[in-house]
Amino acid sequence: MINGRISAELLDSRDGLSAKKNEFVLPEGVIYLDGNSLGPMPRAAQIRSREVVENQWSNDLITSWNKHQWIDLPELVGAKIAPLIGAKPTEVICCDSVSVNLFKLLALGLQLQPGRTKILSQRDNFPTDLYIAQGLQKILSSEQCELIAVDEADIESFLTEDIAILTLTQVNFRSGQVHNIKKLTEKAHQKGILVIWDLAHSAGVMPIELDQWNVDFAVGCGYKYFNGGPGAPAFVFAAERWHSKLNQPLAGWMGHISPFDFSPEYEGAQNIKQFLCGTPSVISMAVLDAALDVYRDLSIDDVRCKALQLADFFAFQVSQSNELDDLVLISPTKHELRGSQLAYQHSYAYAICQALIAHGVIADFREPNLLRFGFSPLFLTFSEIEQSVSILRKIMSEKEYLKEEFNRRQKVT
Ligand SMILES: *Cc1c(COP(=O)(O)O)cnc(C)c1O
């Protein structure tokens, strides 16, 4: 546990990850505490985006599918993500969005569980995860699919033999609270329940061992800690033991065992490619592919360790500032219970966030009254953390959040 009495300079001088910051393009004068929502741009991603647009697409046209391996990108990117989440390269594929991938998994998961119809999730899960289950519920009858969304404290008591699938997000997007994947997966399996984990707020910043933990399926995000750019494609993990047993419902041609036979009958690939649906978004996926190279020489344990230190340093400084007494920390303080973000409650959270942004500190706001700070360890310094708390202190002591300009709501909050 770090405390704020150690100077930021000393912490920065001891930071083994400090050189990574040079691999990102970051604007001058901005402290970015929102890498958990949209990762910043790695230099390699910028270079690749130009290469794809200015050379591959423009000069090599359709021959690029072979020449630049566009056709293999979903598998290549999946294989790059695999070691970062404790999976085999053949168990992960990059495609579509988290939402779409969750639909595929919930629908095929129900088919794997004849006689069971219930999907168990958490009421304060990320809304899209719940919406996708609700959408599935609408196209099936209630005898075929029923979503049960319970409070976090009740999850374990609902793990009974009538549940088909348990689907949860490892790190809660509001509070940063972490689920113990290993323990919950084990408990679910004891009752014959399949598990689907959403790793959106954890992949790339938390140690994850999907194979060791015996996870069945997972999804995760390309544009958060993996820094793949706005709307970067997501990924799917499916444990190898399931590959020959699945009926992926979005049976598009790219998931066909041999798409270029153009056969009128669908026959799904037997490997991870069965999760593909249509043509991959090549430009986005190529950019994500390059962005992932930031991780080439990193240990996730080191990444996690610095993320916790940054957050501890921030929380300690906030707790020592009288001006910040009104900010109520709702994130767990224990390391094993907390992801890579801290959320503070305040009735003016939205306006405080806008004031921070006006001063060059980008954080974000989540309804109804949360100010959320993300601690991406690959580009943040301890000095920046210190500086951001000092700006926050000024905003609070001068009550800048009362200004009308900071209280006007924008479309994206
Ligand atoms: C960010 C996030 C998503 C995003 O889903 P998309 O369909 O890729 O937009 C889904 N689930 C969780 C838990 C998230 O944090």
The ligand as a Gaussian input file, in Angstrom:
#p B3LYP/6-31G(d) Opt

LIG

0 1
 C      -17.734000      -0.799000     -22.663000
 C      -18.565000      -1.982000     -22.324000
 C      -19.310000      -2.624000     -23.310000
 C      -19.344000      -2.054000     -24.707000
 O      -20.063000      -2.811000     -25.589000
 P      -20.033000      -2.482000     -27.136000
 O      -21.089000      -3.327000     -27.682000
 O      -18.667000      -2.895000     -27.642000
 O      -20.277000      -1.034000     -27.303000
 C      -20.021000      -3.759000     -22.957000
 N      -20.001000      -4.234000     -21.691000
 C      -19.291000      -3.629000     -20.722000
 C      -19.253000      -4.201000     -19.357000
 C      -18.551000      -2.478000     -21.009000
 O      -17.865000      -1.872000     -20.046000

